[in-house]
Amino acid sequence: MDADEIKRAVLRGGRVFWKNQSYEVVVDHLGQWFIKCHINDHHIGLTWQDGVTLNGKPEDFILW
């Protein structure tokens, strides 16, 4: 999945995870996209600052 596909899936109500269910793609109230770790509540940006390059391999994102 690329960044746009991930964002569309989440906005449609789907749940997208990175590698496993501990890391979920979320969007905050300001429209910022993150990968959230449910274990320690740590967040990392979904993409680099260019808004396109994912912080992970596209094939590691899973629509649940």
Residue pairs with C-beta under 8 A, 6 or more apart in sequence:
1 9
1 16
1 58
1 61
1 63
2 54
2 58
3 33
3 46
3 47
3 51
3 52
3 54
6 16
6 25
6 46
6 54
6 61
7 27
7 33
7 46
9 16
9 63
10 16
10 25
10 26
10 27
11 27
14 63
14 64
15 24
15 63
15 64
16 24
16 25
16 61
16 62
16 63
16 64
17 23
17 24
17 25
17 61
17 62
17 64
18 24
18 25
18 35
18 56
18 60
18 61
18 62
19 56
19 60
19 62
21 38
21 64
22 37
22 38
22 39
23 35
23 36
23 37
23 38
24 35
24 36
24 38
25 33
25 34
25 35
25 36
25 46
25 61
26 33
26 34
26 35
26 36
26 43
27 33
27 34
28 34
32 45
33 45
33 46
33 47
34 43
34 44
34 45
34 46
35 43
35 44
35 45
35 46
35 55
35 56
36 42
36 43
37 43
44 55
45 55
46 54
46 55
47 53
47 54
47 55
48 54
48 55
54 61
